[in-house]
Amino acid sequence: MPYFISEVAQAHDGSMLMAHSMIEASKKYGFNAIKFQAHFAEYESSKEEKFRIKLPYLPDKTRYDYWKRMELDYHKLNELYNHSKSLDLDFICSPFSEFAVDLLEKSGVDIYKIGSGEFFNKRLIELLLQTKKKIYISTGMSSWDEIDTLACFIKDKYPNQYSNVVFFNCTTSYPCPIDKIGIKNIAKLKNLLNTQNIGFSDHSGNPNTIIAGYFQGANFFEFHTIFSREIIGFDTSSSLTFQESSKLIEDIKYFDLLNSSSLDKNEISDSLIELKSNFSKSLYFSKDLVNGTIIAINHLVVKKPGIGISYDEVDTILGKQLINDVKKDSLVNRIDLI
């Protein structure tokens, strides 16, 4: 079954009320999980870090200040975790420091997500592997060799944990243009890692991209969610509204049901015998005919329903002699012929 992750990221803008609202909406609109990010400025940033893009009306002077305002402490994380679990949503979080991992282990987390930028932070990945929880890993800035190397490292050093790891195809670009999505890399990633469990983390802001990802073989789907495209935010242009998300989830579940259902054509035919006879046709007489008439093709017509002799058997009727008078539009019957 497809698995859908509602990526909150910083869409809560530091507001716990907004964060809780997004948990409620994620459940309402059909997601399996909700994902937050655990940023702690002191442990991951500096005053020199620059903003990815410029936003109007942003109150933060530096990126460090922004991360500081976005921080979710133990109590906030625990509150969000408990709310998610009460709604049967998996609680996923991306840590960006060892401090964040320690805090999440105490506050509660079901699944860890490694962002594309942390893909190269082997120390952080090892810490997460040691928790023995599920780990999702984004590959937005990674080469094939780097992905293969990390996969081999996990299989060699943490063999019992490899089945708990899901790699996600993505491109670190917000919003991601169509020529940078690389949708066919999903199938290539499945072949490289020899696994059926592959994720797709999309930043295009277009639901059709995610549907394409499904047909390329992804079965885990992560994308940014928002209440409205009118909201000013760093990820608005690469997000889907909850209403768009709901329609997308319904569509993919429908496609998945189609793909998983198999019905033999013989079974279909057998189950539709009554309908089949109603829609097919039989031989009828095209005019009134008298006893002794030798049947010719112009004496016959094909009409619904298919309850008599089919046209495929017309050669067995032609040249036969009538032994009774027949009326126009009466069904051809062998007992009337010799």
Residue pairs with C-beta under 8 A, 6 or more apart in sequence:
1 219
1 253
1 256
2 214
2 219
2 220
2 221
2 249
2 252
2 253
2 256
3 32
3 33
3 219
3 220
3 221
4 30
4 31
4 32
4 33
4 221
4 245
4 249
4 252
5 31
5 32
5 33
5 34
5 35
5 92
5 220
5 221
5 222
5 223
6 22
6 25
6 26
6 29
6 31
6 33
6 34
6 35
6 223
6 225
6 245
7 35
7 201
7 222
7 223
7 224
7 225
8 19
8 22
8 34
8 35
8 36
8 37
8 224
8 225
9 35
9 36
9 37
9 224
9 234
9 235
10 37
10 70
10 233
10 234
10 235
11 18
11 22
11 224
11 225
11 226
11 231
11 233
11 235
11 239
12 18
12 19
12 22
12 36
13 70
13 233
14 69
14 70
16 76
16 79
16 80
19 36
19 72
19 76
19 80
20 80
20 83
21 227
22 34
22 225
22 227
23 34
23 80
23 83
23 84
23 87
23 89
24 87
25 225
25 227
25 242
26 33
26 34
26 89
26 225
26 242
27 87
27 88
27 89
28 242
29 242
29 243
29 245
29 246
29 249
30 245
30 246
30 249
30 250
31 89
31 225
31 245
31 249
32 89
32 90
33 89
33 90
33 91
33 92
33 110
33 111
34 84
34 89
34 90
34 91
34 92
35 92
35 93
35 94
35 113
35 222
36 72
36 77
36 80
36 91
36 92
36 93
36 94
37 70
37 93
37 94
37 96
37 115
38 72
38 77
38 93
38 94
38 95
38 96
38 97
38 100
38 103
38 104
39 45
39 67
39 70
39 71
39 72
39 96
39 100
40 67
40 71
40 96
40 97
40 99
40 100
40 103
41 64
41 65
41 67
41 68
41 71
42 99
43 96
43 97
43 98
43 99
43 100
44 67
44 96
44 97
44 100
45 63
45 64
45 67
46 64
47 62
47 64
49 62
49 63
49 64
50 63
51 58
51 63
51 66
52 174
52 234
53 174
53 234
55 232
55 233
55 234
56 232
57 232
58 66
59 69
60 66
60 68
60 69
72 80
73 103
74 103
74 106
74 107
75 107
77 93
77 103
77 104
77 107
77 108
77 109
78 106
78 107
78 108
80 91
81 91
81 107
81 108
81 109
82 108
84 90
84 91
85 91
85 108
90 110
90 111
91 108
91 109
91 110
91 111
92 109
92 110
92 111
92 112
92 113
92 136
93 100
93 104
93 109
93 112
93 113
94 112
94 113
94 114
94 115
94 118
95 101
95 104
95 112
95 118
95 124
95 128
96 115
96 117
96 118
97 124
98 123
98 124
98 127
101 112
101 124
101 127
101 128
101 131
104 112
105 131
109 133
110 133
110 134
111 133
111 134
111 135
111 136
112 128
112 131
112 133
112 134
112 135
112 136
113 135
113 136
113 137
113 138
113 222
114 121
114 124
114 125
114 128
114 135
114 136
114 137
114 138
115 138
115 140
116 138
116 139
116 140
116 141
116 142
116 170
116 172
117 141
117 172
118 124
118 125
119 137
119 138
119 139
119 140
119 141
119 142
119 146
119 150
120 142
120 146
122 150
122 153
125 135
125 137
125 150
125 154
126 157
128 135
129 135
129 154
129 157
129 158
129 161
132 161
132 164
133 164
134 164
134 165
134 166
135 161
135 164
135 165
135 166
136 165
136 166
136 167
136 168
136 199
136 220
136 222
137 150
137 165
137 166
137 167
137 168
138 168
138 170
138 201
139 147
139 167
139 168
139 169
139 170
139 189
140 170
140 171
140 172
140 173
140 201
141 172
142 150
144 188
144 192
147 167
147 189
147 192
147 193
148 192
151 162
151 165
151 167
151 192
151 193
154 161
154 162
154 165
155 162
166 197
166 198
166 199
166 220
167 189
167 193
167 198
167 199
168 198
168 199
168 200
168 201
168 220
168 222
169 182
169 185
169 186
169 189
169 198
169 199
169 200
169 201
169 213
169 218
170 176
170 200
170 201
170 202
170 203
171 180
171 181
171 182
171 203
172 203
173 180
173 203
174 203
174 234
174 235
174 237
174 238
175 203
175 204
175 205
175 237
175 238
176 202
176 203
176 204
176 238
177 204
178 204
178 209
181 202
181 204
181 209
183 209
183 212
183 213
183 216
184 216
186 198
186 200
186 213
186 216
186 217
186 218
187 216
187 217
189 198
190 196
190 198
190 217
196 217
196 219
197 219
197 220
198 217
198 218
198 219
198 220
199 218
199 219
199 220
199 221
199 222
200 210
200 213
200 214
200 216
200 218
200 220
200 221
200 222
201 222
201 223
202 209
202 210
202 213
202 221
202 222
202 223
203 223
203 224
203 235
203 238
204 238
205 224
205 237
205 238
205 239
205 240
207 240
207 244
207 245
207 247
207 248
207 251
210 221
210 223
210 248
210 252
211 248
211 251
211 252
211 255
213 221
214 221
214 252
214 255
214 256
215 255
221 252
223 239
223 240
223 245
224 235
224 238
224 239
224 240
225 239
225 240
225 241
225 242
225 245
226 233
226 235
226 236
226 239
226 240
226 241
226 242
227 241
227 242
228 241
229 236
229 239
229 241
240 248
269 276
276 306
277 305
277 306
277 307
278 304
278 305
278 306
279 304
279 305
279 306
280 304
280 305
280 306
280 310
281 302
281 303
281 304
281 305
281 306
281 310
281 311
282 302
282 303
282 304
282 305
282 306
282 307
282 308
282 309
282 310
282 331
282 332
283 300
283 301
283 302
283 308
283 309
283 310
283 311
283 313
283 314
283 317
283 331
283 332
284 300
284 301
284 302
284 303
284 308
284 329
284 330
284 331
284 332
285 299
285 300
285 301
285 326
285 327
285 328
285 329
285 330
285 332
286 298
286 299
286 300
286 301
286 328
287 299
287 328
288 325
288 326
288 327
288 328
289 299
289 322
289 325
289 326
290 322
290 325
291 322
291 323
291 324
291 325
292 321
292 322
293 299
293 321
293 322
294 319
294 320
294 321
295 317
295 318
295 319
295 320
295 321
295 322
295 337
296 318
297 314
297 318
300 314
300 317
300 332
302 311
303 329
307 331
308 331
308 332
308 333
309 316
309 317
309 332
309 333
309 334
317 332
317 337
320 337
320 338
321 337
321 338
322 336
322 337
323 336
323 337
323 338
324 336
326 336
